[in-house]
Amino acid sequence: MLLLGAAYYGAAKLGQTLRYTASVSAVWPPAGLGIAALYLWGLRWWPGIFLGECLVNGDLLLGGHGTLPIGSLAGQQFGNIAEVVVGAWLLRRLIGSRATLDRASQVSGLIVAVGTATAISATVGTISMLAGDVIEVPQVPTFWRTWWLGDTTGAVVVLPLVLTWLGDPRTAWRRMRTAEGALLLAAIVPLAILAVTARAPVTYLIFPPLIWAAFRFGPPGVTLAVAINAGLTIGITADSDGAFFRQAITNRTLSTQLYVLVSALTALFLSAVVSERERGAAELARARRRETALARAERLRIARELHDSVSQALFSSALHTRAAQKAVEQTNGAQSSTLPERLSAIAELTRRAQMEMRRFIFAWGPDGVGDGLVAALTQHIATLDDGRGLVVDIRGPATPLPVSTATQTQLYSIGREALANIARHSQATAVGVRVSVNANLVTMEITDDGCGFDLAVPHPGHYGLRSMQSRAQEIDATLHIGSSPGDGTVIRVQVAAEAGREPVDG
Protein backbone atom coordinates (compact mmCIF):
# COMPACT_ATOMS: atom_id res chain seq x y z
CA MET A 1 0.00 0.00 0.00
CA LEU A 2 2.81 2.38 0.92
CA LEU A 3 4.72 1.66 -2.28
CA LEU A 4 1.59 2.16 -4.38
CA GLY A 5 0.83 5.42 -2.61
CA ALA A 6 4.41 6.62 -3.17
CA ALA A 7 4.27 5.65 -6.85
CA TYR A 8 0.96 7.46 -7.24
CA TYR A 9 2.39 10.57 -5.61
CA GLY A 10 5.48 10.46 -7.83
CA ALA A 11 3.33 10.17 -10.95
CA ALA A 12 1.28 13.16 -9.74
CA LYS A 13 4.41 15.27 -9.29
CA LEU A 14 5.47 14.34 -12.81
CA GLY A 15 2.08 15.35 -14.17
CA GLN A 16 2.19 18.72 -12.44
CA THR A 17 5.07 19.81 -14.67
CA LEU A 18 2.39 21.16 -17.02
CA ARG A 19 0.06 22.87 -14.61
CA TYR A 20 -3.05 24.64 -15.87
CA THR A 21 -4.47 25.91 -12.62
CA ALA A 22 -4.60 24.57 -9.06
CA SER A 23 -4.30 20.77 -9.27
CA VAL A 24 -5.38 20.49 -12.90
CA SER A 25 -2.53 19.46 -15.22
CA ALA A 26 -2.33 19.04 -18.96
CA VAL A 27 -1.46 15.37 -18.51
CA TRP A 28 -2.29 13.41 -15.35
CA PRO A 29 -0.30 10.12 -15.21
CA PRO A 30 -1.65 8.99 -11.79
CA ALA A 31 -5.00 8.18 -13.41
CA GLY A 32 -3.41 5.55 -15.62
CA LEU A 33 -1.14 4.23 -12.87
CA GLY A 34 -4.00 3.85 -10.39
CA ILE A 35 -6.35 2.15 -12.86
CA ALA A 36 -3.59 -0.23 -13.94
CA ALA A 37 -2.73 -1.17 -10.34
CA LEU A 38 -6.32 -1.98 -9.40
CA TYR A 39 -6.92 -3.74 -12.72
CA LEU A 40 -3.89 -6.01 -12.34
CA TRP A 41 -3.95 -6.63 -8.59
CA GLY A 42 -7.58 -6.12 -7.59
CA LEU A 43 -9.84 -3.38 -6.25
CA ARG A 44 -8.78 -4.16 -2.68
CA TRP A 45 -5.67 -2.04 -3.29
CA TRP A 46 -7.70 1.18 -3.36
CA PRO A 47 -6.31 2.36 0.04
CA GLY A 48 -2.94 2.81 -1.65
CA ILE A 49 -4.58 5.19 -4.12
CA PHE A 50 -6.28 6.97 -1.23
CA LEU A 51 -2.92 7.41 0.50
CA GLY A 52 -1.34 8.80 -2.67
CA GLU A 53 -4.23 11.23 -3.12
CA CYS A 54 -3.83 12.41 0.48
CA LEU A 55 -0.17 13.16 -0.21
CA VAL A 56 -1.00 15.03 -3.40
CA ASN A 57 -3.74 17.13 -1.82
CA GLY A 58 -1.64 17.75 1.29
CA ASP A 59 1.08 19.09 -0.95
CA LEU A 60 -1.44 21.35 -2.67
CA LEU A 61 -2.77 22.56 0.67
CA LEU A 62 0.58 23.19 2.32
CA GLY A 63 2.94 23.69 -0.57
CA GLY A 64 2.09 27.28 -1.45
CA HIS A 65 -0.01 26.58 -4.55
CA GLY A 66 -2.72 28.93 -3.46
CA THR A 67 -5.46 28.67 -0.91
CA LEU A 68 -7.76 25.85 -1.98
CA PRO A 69 -10.79 25.19 0.23
CA ILE A 70 -10.62 21.91 2.10
CA GLY A 71 -14.06 21.03 0.76
CA SER A 72 -12.85 21.46 -2.81
CA LEU A 73 -9.81 19.30 -2.11
CA ALA A 74 -12.00 16.66 -0.49
CA GLY A 75 -14.33 16.62 -3.51
CA GLN A 76 -11.33 16.42 -5.84
CA GLN A 77 -9.94 13.49 -3.86
CA PHE A 78 -13.26 11.65 -3.93
CA GLY A 79 -13.55 12.16 -7.70
CA ASN A 80 -10.02 10.91 -8.34
CA ILE A 81 -10.50 7.79 -6.22
CA ALA A 82 -13.84 7.11 -7.89
CA GLU A 83 -12.11 7.56 -11.25
CA VAL A 84 -9.52 4.90 -10.48
CA VAL A 85 -11.94 2.39 -8.94
CA VAL A 86 -14.60 2.77 -11.65
CA GLY A 87 -11.96 2.72 -14.39
CA ALA A 88 -10.44 -0.54 -13.13
CA TRP A 89 -13.86 -2.14 -12.68
CA LEU A 90 -15.02 -1.12 -16.15
CA LEU A 91 -11.76 -2.29 -17.65
CA ARG A 92 -12.20 -5.77 -16.21
CA ARG A 93 -15.80 -5.89 -17.40
CA LEU A 94 -15.02 -4.72 -20.94
CA ILE A 95 -11.73 -6.41 -21.81
CA GLY A 96 -11.38 -9.13 -19.19
CA SER A 97 -8.40 -9.76 -16.97
CA ARG A 98 -4.79 -9.65 -18.10
CA ALA A 99 -5.55 -8.14 -21.50
CA THR A 100 -2.56 -7.63 -23.78
CA LEU A 101 -4.13 -4.91 -25.95
CA ASP A 102 -3.46 -6.92 -29.11
CA ARG A 103 -7.08 -6.68 -30.27
CA ALA A 104 -8.96 -3.64 -31.50
CA SER A 105 -11.85 -4.58 -29.22
CA GLN A 106 -9.55 -4.40 -26.20
CA VAL A 107 -8.25 -0.98 -27.19
CA SER A 108 -11.84 0.19 -27.74
CA GLY A 109 -12.83 -1.16 -24.33
CA LEU A 110 -9.90 0.62 -22.75
CA ILE A 111 -10.94 3.92 -24.31
CA VAL A 112 -14.54 3.52 -23.11
CA ALA A 113 -13.45 2.61 -19.58
CA VAL A 114 -10.92 5.42 -19.36
CA GLY A 115 -13.21 8.02 -20.93
CA THR A 116 -16.05 7.16 -18.55
CA ALA A 117 -13.86 7.08 -15.44
CA THR A 118 -12.08 10.34 -16.21
CA ALA A 119 -15.41 12.04 -16.91
CA ILE A 120 -16.42 11.20 -13.35
CA SER A 121 -13.27 12.79 -11.94
CA ALA A 122 -13.56 15.85 -14.17
CA THR A 123 -17.22 16.35 -13.27
CA VAL A 124 -16.77 15.92 -9.51
CA GLY A 125 -13.62 18.03 -9.51
CA THR A 126 -15.18 20.84 -11.51
CA ILE A 127 -18.25 20.93 -9.25
CA SER A 128 -15.97 20.96 -6.19
CA MET A 129 -13.91 23.86 -7.52
CA LEU A 130 -17.03 25.75 -8.54
CA ALA A 131 -18.59 25.22 -5.12
CA GLY A 132 -15.39 26.48 -3.42
CA ASP A 133 -15.33 29.59 -5.62
CA VAL A 134 -12.03 28.53 -7.11
CA ILE A 135 -13.47 28.98 -10.61
CA GLU A 136 -16.39 30.92 -11.98
CA VAL A 137 -19.29 29.65 -14.05
CA PRO A 138 -17.94 30.89 -17.42
CA GLN A 139 -14.74 28.90 -16.79
CA VAL A 140 -16.53 25.61 -16.22
CA PRO A 141 -16.48 24.27 -19.83
CA THR A 142 -12.77 24.98 -20.31
CA PHE A 143 -11.92 23.76 -16.82
CA TRP A 144 -13.86 20.50 -17.27
CA ARG A 145 -12.39 19.91 -20.75
CA THR A 146 -8.85 20.42 -19.54
CA TRP A 147 -9.33 18.16 -16.53
CA TRP A 148 -10.99 15.42 -18.57
CA LEU A 149 -8.44 15.52 -21.39
CA GLY A 150 -5.58 15.63 -18.90
CA ASP A 151 -6.74 12.54 -17.04
CA THR A 152 -7.67 10.74 -20.25
CA THR A 153 -4.32 11.47 -21.88
CA GLY A 154 -2.41 10.41 -18.79
CA ALA A 155 -4.39 7.17 -18.59
CA VAL A 156 -3.99 6.40 -22.30
CA VAL A 157 -0.21 6.85 -22.03
CA VAL A 158 0.48 5.12 -18.70
CA LEU A 159 -2.21 2.43 -18.52
CA PRO A 160 -1.24 0.52 -21.72
CA LEU A 161 2.45 0.81 -20.77
CA VAL A 162 1.83 -0.78 -17.38
CA LEU A 163 -0.50 -3.47 -18.77
CA THR A 164 1.98 -4.65 -21.39
CA TRP A 165 5.21 -4.32 -19.42
CA LEU A 166 4.02 -5.37 -15.96
CA GLY A 167 1.28 -7.73 -17.12
CA ASP A 168 3.73 -9.88 -19.14
CA PRO A 169 7.25 -8.43 -18.73
CA ARG A 170 9.03 -11.45 -20.21
CA THR A 171 7.16 -11.27 -23.51
CA ALA A 172 7.52 -7.48 -23.70
CA TRP A 173 11.26 -7.62 -23.03
CA ARG A 174 11.75 -10.46 -25.52
CA ARG A 175 10.12 -8.43 -28.30
CA MET A 176 12.21 -5.32 -27.62
CA ARG A 177 15.64 -6.72 -26.78
CA THR A 178 16.83 -6.78 -30.37
CA ALA A 179 19.06 -4.56 -32.46
CA GLU A 180 15.98 -3.31 -34.29
CA GLY A 181 14.35 -2.45 -30.95
CA ALA A 182 17.38 -0.41 -29.93
CA LEU A 183 17.33 1.30 -33.31
CA LEU A 184 13.66 2.19 -32.84
CA LEU A 185 14.32 3.80 -29.46
CA ALA A 186 17.33 5.62 -30.89
CA ALA A 187 15.17 6.98 -33.71
CA ILE A 188 12.09 8.00 -31.73
CA VAL A 189 13.97 10.27 -29.29
CA PRO A 190 15.41 12.74 -31.84
CA LEU A 191 12.24 12.68 -33.93
CA ALA A 192 10.05 13.37 -30.90
CA ILE A 193 12.27 16.29 -29.94
CA LEU A 194 12.40 17.64 -33.47
CA ALA A 195 8.61 17.33 -33.87
CA VAL A 196 7.88 19.80 -31.04
CA THR A 197 10.94 22.06 -31.14
CA ALA A 198 11.17 22.88 -34.83
CA ARG A 199 9.78 26.19 -35.99
CA ALA A 200 8.20 24.48 -38.98
CA PRO A 201 4.96 22.51 -38.52
CA VAL A 202 6.53 19.04 -38.45
CA THR A 203 4.79 17.46 -35.48
CA TYR A 204 3.77 14.59 -37.80
CA LEU A 205 7.38 13.34 -37.71
CA ILE A 206 6.52 11.23 -34.70
CA PHE A 207 4.15 9.01 -36.64
CA PRO A 208 6.70 7.04 -38.76
CA PRO A 209 8.45 5.56 -35.68
CA LEU A 210 5.06 4.87 -34.07
CA ILE A 211 3.96 3.01 -37.21
CA TRP A 212 7.28 1.17 -37.23
CA ALA A 213 6.71 0.13 -33.61
CA ALA A 214 3.16 -1.02 -34.38
CA PHE A 215 4.20 -3.23 -37.29
CA ARG A 216 7.36 -4.70 -35.81
CA PHE A 217 7.03 -4.73 -32.02
CA GLY A 218 3.31 -4.84 -31.22
CA PRO A 219 1.83 -3.37 -28.03
CA PRO A 220 5.11 -3.49 -26.01
CA GLY A 221 6.96 -1.39 -28.57
CA VAL A 222 4.04 0.97 -29.18
CA THR A 223 3.35 1.69 -25.51
CA LEU A 224 7.03 2.37 -24.86
CA ALA A 225 7.31 4.65 -27.90
CA VAL A 226 4.13 6.54 -26.90
CA ALA A 227 5.44 7.02 -23.35
CA ILE A 228 8.78 8.35 -24.61
CA ASN A 229 7.05 10.75 -26.99
CA ALA A 230 4.67 11.98 -24.27
CA GLY A 231 7.46 12.42 -21.75
CA LEU A 232 9.66 14.42 -24.15
CA THR A 233 6.76 16.54 -25.35
CA ILE A 234 5.64 17.39 -21.82
CA GLY A 235 9.18 18.00 -20.64
CA ILE A 236 10.07 20.31 -23.53
CA THR A 237 6.86 22.31 -23.17
CA ALA A 238 7.29 22.57 -19.39
CA ASP A 239 10.80 23.85 -20.00
CA SER A 240 9.30 26.85 -21.84
CA ASP A 241 10.26 25.65 -25.27
CA GLY A 242 8.68 24.05 -28.30
CA ALA A 243 5.78 24.59 -30.63
CA PHE A 244 3.13 24.15 -27.92
CA PHE A 245 4.74 26.58 -25.47
CA ARG A 246 4.63 29.34 -28.06
CA GLN A 247 0.83 29.20 -28.00
CA ALA A 248 -1.51 30.81 -25.50
CA ILE A 249 -1.86 29.02 -22.16
CA THR A 250 -5.27 27.48 -22.95
CA ASN A 251 -4.20 26.44 -26.46
CA ARG A 252 -0.86 25.24 -25.10
CA THR A 253 -2.57 22.79 -22.78
CA LEU A 254 -5.18 21.69 -25.32
CA SER A 255 -2.62 21.24 -28.10
CA THR A 256 -0.35 19.18 -25.89
CA GLN A 257 -3.20 16.99 -24.76
CA LEU A 258 -4.56 16.38 -28.25
CA TYR A 259 -1.12 15.77 -29.71
CA VAL A 260 -0.23 13.13 -27.15
CA LEU A 261 -3.73 11.62 -27.14
CA VAL A 262 -4.12 11.36 -30.92
CA SER A 263 -0.65 9.88 -31.43
CA ALA A 264 -1.23 7.35 -28.64
CA LEU A 265 -4.65 6.24 -29.88
CA THR A 266 -3.45 5.98 -33.47
CA ALA A 267 -0.49 3.82 -32.51
CA LEU A 268 -2.52 1.61 -30.14
CA PHE A 269 -5.25 0.92 -32.67
CA LEU A 270 -2.75 0.29 -35.46
CA SER A 271 -0.78 -2.08 -33.24
CA ALA A 272 -3.96 -3.96 -32.33
CA VAL A 273 -4.99 -4.31 -35.97
CA VAL A 274 -1.53 -5.55 -36.98
CA SER A 275 -1.52 -8.02 -34.08
CA GLU A 276 -4.95 -9.29 -35.11
CA ARG A 277 -3.74 -9.74 -38.67
CA GLU A 278 -0.65 -11.63 -37.53
CA ARG A 279 -2.68 -13.76 -35.18
CA GLY A 280 -5.23 -14.46 -37.91
CA ALA A 281 -2.47 -15.47 -40.32
CA ALA A 282 -0.94 -17.76 -37.70
CA GLU A 283 -4.30 -19.34 -36.88
CA LEU A 284 -5.02 -19.81 -40.59
CA ALA A 285 -1.65 -21.50 -41.05
CA ARG A 286 -2.32 -23.78 -38.08
CA ALA A 287 -5.79 -24.58 -39.42
CA ARG A 288 -4.33 -25.40 -42.81
CA ARG A 289 -1.73 -27.66 -41.23
CA ARG A 290 -4.42 -29.42 -39.21
CA GLU A 291 -6.61 -29.75 -42.30
CA THR A 292 -3.71 -31.12 -44.31
CA ALA A 293 -2.84 -33.60 -41.58
CA LEU A 294 -6.45 -34.74 -41.28
CA ALA A 295 -6.78 -35.01 -45.06
CA ARG A 296 -3.59 -37.05 -45.28
CA ALA A 297 -4.74 -39.32 -42.48
CA GLU A 298 -8.10 -39.84 -44.16
CA ARG A 299 -6.51 -40.47 -47.54
CA LEU A 300 -4.13 -42.95 -45.95
CA ARG A 301 -7.05 -44.72 -44.26
CA ILE A 302 -8.98 -44.95 -47.52
CA ALA A 303 -5.91 -46.15 -49.42
CA ARG A 304 -5.17 -48.82 -46.83
CA GLU A 305 -8.75 -50.00 -46.74
CA LEU A 306 -8.81 -50.21 -50.51
CA HIS A 307 -5.53 -52.07 -50.48
CA ASP A 308 -6.65 -54.50 -47.79
CA SER A 309 -10.13 -55.13 -49.17
CA VAL A 310 -10.91 -54.15 -52.76
CA SER A 311 -7.43 -54.64 -54.17
CA GLN A 312 -7.02 -58.03 -52.53
CA ALA A 313 -10.52 -59.05 -53.67
CA LEU A 314 -9.66 -58.14 -57.26
CA PHE A 315 -6.44 -60.08 -57.02
CA SER A 316 -8.31 -63.09 -55.65
CA SER A 317 -10.83 -62.81 -58.50
CA ALA A 318 -8.01 -62.85 -61.01
CA LEU A 319 -6.54 -65.98 -59.43
CA HIS A 320 -9.87 -67.78 -59.44
CA THR A 321 -10.46 -66.75 -63.05
CA ARG A 322 -7.09 -68.20 -64.06
CA ALA A 323 -7.89 -71.37 -62.18
CA ALA A 324 -11.22 -71.60 -64.00
CA GLN A 325 -9.48 -71.09 -67.33
CA LYS A 326 -7.08 -73.93 -66.61
CA ALA A 327 -9.98 -76.15 -65.56
CA VAL A 328 -11.76 -75.40 -68.84
CA GLU A 329 -8.63 -76.19 -70.82
CA GLN A 330 -8.35 -79.54 -69.05
CA THR A 331 -11.85 -80.55 -70.12
CA ASN A 332 -10.64 -80.66 -73.75
CA GLY A 333 -13.55 -78.61 -74.99
CA ALA A 334 -16.26 -80.46 -73.12
CA GLN A 335 -17.69 -77.16 -72.03
CA SER A 336 -19.18 -74.49 -74.25
CA SER A 337 -16.74 -72.87 -76.66
CA THR A 338 -17.77 -69.43 -75.47
CA LEU A 339 -16.83 -70.11 -71.84
CA PRO A 340 -13.06 -69.66 -72.31
CA GLU A 341 -13.65 -66.38 -74.13
CA ARG A 342 -15.88 -65.09 -71.34
CA LEU A 343 -13.38 -66.15 -68.69
CA SER A 344 -10.63 -64.37 -70.63
CA ALA A 345 -12.77 -61.24 -70.77
CA ILE A 346 -13.39 -61.45 -67.01
CA ALA A 347 -9.65 -61.90 -66.40
CA GLU A 348 -8.81 -58.90 -68.57
CA LEU A 349 -11.40 -56.70 -66.87
CA THR A 350 -10.15 -57.78 -63.45
CA ARG A 351 -6.56 -57.03 -64.46
CA ARG A 352 -7.51 -53.56 -65.67
CA ALA A 353 -9.51 -52.88 -62.52
CA GLN A 354 -6.53 -54.04 -60.49
CA MET A 355 -4.21 -51.65 -62.30
CA GLU A 356 -6.66 -48.75 -61.89
CA MET A 357 -7.05 -49.54 -58.21
CA ARG A 358 -3.28 -49.57 -57.70
CA ARG A 359 -2.94 -46.21 -59.42
CA PHE A 360 -5.77 -44.86 -57.31
CA ILE A 361 -4.22 -46.14 -54.08
CA PHE A 362 -0.88 -44.62 -55.00
CA ALA A 363 -2.44 -41.29 -55.93
CA TRP A 364 -4.42 -41.19 -52.69
CA GLY A 365 -1.54 -42.22 -50.47
CA PRO A 366 -0.47 -39.08 -48.53
CA ASP A 367 3.20 -39.46 -49.27
CA GLY A 368 3.70 -42.47 -51.57
CA VAL A 369 7.31 -42.59 -52.69
CA GLY A 370 7.57 -38.87 -53.36
CA ASP A 371 10.61 -38.66 -51.05
CA GLY A 372 12.09 -41.97 -52.21
CA LEU A 373 11.59 -45.65 -51.44
CA VAL A 374 13.55 -45.63 -48.18
CA ALA A 375 11.70 -42.59 -46.84
CA ALA A 376 8.33 -44.10 -47.81
CA LEU A 377 9.11 -47.40 -46.11
CA THR A 378 10.39 -45.55 -43.03
CA GLN A 379 7.11 -43.64 -42.78
CA HIS A 380 5.11 -46.83 -43.28
CA ILE A 381 7.08 -48.67 -40.60
CA ALA A 382 6.25 -45.89 -38.15
CA THR A 383 2.55 -46.69 -38.64
CA LEU A 384 2.86 -50.43 -38.00
CA ASP A 385 1.16 -51.60 -34.84
CA ASP A 386 1.20 -55.33 -34.39
CA GLY A 387 0.68 -55.25 -30.63
CA ARG A 388 3.84 -57.35 -30.00
CA GLY A 389 6.53 -54.68 -29.93
CA LEU A 390 7.90 -55.50 -33.40
CA VAL A 391 11.27 -53.77 -33.94
CA VAL A 392 12.03 -52.83 -37.55
CA ASP A 393 15.49 -51.70 -38.64
CA ILE A 394 15.61 -50.06 -42.07
CA ARG A 395 18.74 -49.02 -43.89
CA GLY A 396 19.29 -47.65 -47.36
CA PRO A 397 20.60 -44.71 -49.39
CA ALA A 398 19.07 -41.32 -48.70
CA THR A 399 19.78 -40.27 -52.28
CA PRO A 400 17.31 -41.10 -55.11
CA LEU A 401 17.38 -44.61 -56.51
CA PRO A 402 18.20 -45.14 -60.23
CA VAL A 403 14.69 -46.36 -61.03
CA SER A 404 11.45 -44.65 -61.98
CA THR A 405 8.76 -43.57 -59.54
CA ALA A 406 6.46 -46.29 -60.89
CA THR A 407 9.10 -48.94 -60.14
CA GLN A 408 9.70 -47.55 -56.66
CA THR A 409 5.95 -47.61 -56.11
CA GLN A 410 5.77 -51.32 -56.88
CA LEU A 411 8.82 -51.98 -54.66
CA TYR A 412 7.13 -50.00 -51.92
CA SER A 413 3.93 -52.07 -52.33
CA ILE A 414 5.93 -55.31 -52.16
CA GLY A 415 7.70 -54.11 -49.03
CA ARG A 416 4.46 -53.01 -47.44
CA GLU A 417 2.83 -56.37 -48.23
CA ALA A 418 5.79 -58.22 -46.79
CA LEU A 419 5.77 -56.16 -43.60
CA ALA A 420 2.02 -56.65 -43.24
CA ASN A 421 2.40 -60.42 -43.55
CA ILE A 422 5.24 -60.44 -41.03
CA ALA A 423 3.23 -58.40 -38.54
CA ARG A 424 0.15 -60.64 -38.92
CA HIS A 425 1.53 -64.16 -39.25
CA SER A 426 5.25 -64.51 -38.48
CA GLN A 427 5.30 -63.92 -34.70
CA ALA A 428 8.61 -62.12 -35.29
CA THR A 429 10.20 -59.68 -32.85
CA ALA A 430 12.77 -58.10 -35.18
CA VAL A 431 12.71 -57.23 -38.87
CA GLY A 432 15.50 -55.93 -41.07
CA VAL A 433 14.87 -53.94 -44.26
CA ARG A 434 17.84 -53.28 -46.55
CA VAL A 435 17.77 -51.27 -49.78
CA SER A 436 20.97 -51.17 -51.83
CA VAL A 437 22.29 -50.47 -55.32
CA ASN A 438 25.10 -52.69 -56.63
CA ALA A 439 26.15 -53.74 -60.13
CA ASN A 440 23.30 -51.74 -61.68
CA LEU A 441 20.77 -53.66 -59.64
CA VAL A 442 18.44 -52.21 -57.03
CA THR A 443 17.91 -54.74 -54.25
CA MET A 444 15.37 -54.69 -51.47
CA GLU A 445 15.74 -57.40 -48.84
CA ILE A 446 13.40 -57.98 -45.91
CA THR A 447 14.29 -60.49 -43.21
CA ASP A 448 12.59 -61.49 -39.97
CA ASP A 449 13.25 -63.81 -37.03
CA GLY A 450 9.73 -65.25 -36.99
CA CYS A 451 8.35 -68.74 -37.17
CA GLY A 452 8.77 -69.05 -40.94
CA PHE A 453 6.65 -71.33 -43.12
CA ASP A 454 6.85 -74.15 -45.61
CA LEU A 455 6.79 -72.79 -49.15
CA ALA A 456 5.56 -76.11 -50.50
CA VAL A 457 2.41 -76.09 -48.38
CA PRO A 458 -0.49 -74.11 -49.89
CA HIS A 459 -2.21 -71.45 -47.77
CA PRO A 460 -5.80 -71.02 -48.98
CA GLY A 461 -7.22 -67.54 -48.55
CA HIS A 462 -3.78 -65.86 -48.26
CA TYR A 463 -2.75 -64.08 -51.44
CA GLY A 464 0.08 -61.86 -50.13
CA LEU A 465 2.87 -63.89 -51.74
CA ARG A 466 1.09 -64.07 -55.10
CA SER A 467 0.42 -60.33 -54.92
CA MET A 468 4.13 -59.67 -54.42
CA GLN A 469 5.00 -61.99 -57.31
CA SER A 470 2.50 -60.21 -59.55
CA ARG A 471 3.92 -56.81 -58.71
CA ALA A 472 7.46 -58.03 -59.29
CA GLN A 473 6.48 -59.33 -62.74
CA GLU A 474 4.99 -55.98 -63.69
CA ILE A 475 8.37 -54.26 -63.26
CA ASP A 476 10.45 -57.21 -64.59
CA ALA A 477 11.96 -57.79 -61.15
CA THR A 478 13.27 -61.00 -59.66
CA LEU A 479 11.54 -62.05 -56.44
CA HIS A 480 13.10 -64.62 -54.15
CA ILE A 481 11.38 -65.88 -51.02
CA GLY A 482 13.28 -68.12 -48.64
CA SER A 483 11.73 -69.61 -45.54
CA SER A 484 11.38 -72.74 -43.49
CA PRO A 485 9.51 -73.49 -40.29
CA GLY A 486 11.33 -71.99 -37.30
CA ASP A 487 14.02 -70.18 -39.34
CA GLY A 488 12.33 -66.91 -40.23
CA THR A 489 11.82 -65.56 -43.72
CA VAL A 490 13.93 -63.74 -46.32
CA ILE A 491 12.26 -61.79 -49.12
CA ARG A 492 14.58 -60.39 -51.77
CA VAL A 493 13.51 -58.45 -54.84
CA GLN A 494 15.96 -57.18 -57.46
CA VAL A 495 15.27 -54.89 -60.39
CA ALA A 496 17.63 -53.48 -63.00
CA ALA A 497 18.63 -49.82 -62.75
CA GLU A 498 17.18 -47.74 -65.56
CA ALA A 499 19.30 -46.11 -68.24
CA GLY A 500 19.86 -42.40 -67.89
CA ARG A 501 19.63 -42.52 -64.10
CA GLU A 502 22.70 -42.17 -61.93
CA PRO A 503 23.33 -45.32 -59.89
CA VAL A 504 23.85 -44.85 -56.19
CA ASP A 505 26.50 -46.73 -54.25
CA GLY A 506 24.89 -49.01 -51.71
Buried (B, 14 or more C-beta within 10 A) or exposed (E): BEEBBBBBBBBBEBBBBBBBBBBBBBBBBBBBBBBBBBBBEEEEBBEBBBBBBBBBBEBBBEEEBEEBBEEBBEBBBBBBBBBBBBBBBBBBEBBEEEBBBBBBEBBBBBBBBBBBBBBBBBBBBBBBBBEBEBBEEEBBEBBBBBBBBBBBBBBBBBBBBBBBBEBBEEBBEEBBEEEEBEEBBEBBBEBBBBBBBEEEEBBEBBBEBBBBBBBBBBBBBBBBBBBBBBBBBBBBBBEEBBBBBEBEEEEBBBBBBEBBBBBBBBBBBBBBBBBBEEEEEEEEEEEEEEEEEEEBEEBBEBBBEBBEEBBBBBBBBBBBBEEBBEEBEEEEEEEEEEBBEEBEEBBEBBBEBBEEBBEBBBEBBBEBBEEBBBBBBBBBBEEBEBEEEBEBEBEBBEEBBBBEBEBBBBBBBBBBBBBBBBBEBBBBEBBBBBBBBEEEBBBBBBBBBBBBBEEEEEEEEBBBBEBBBBBBEBBEBEBEBEBEEEEBBBBBBBBBBBEEEEBBEB
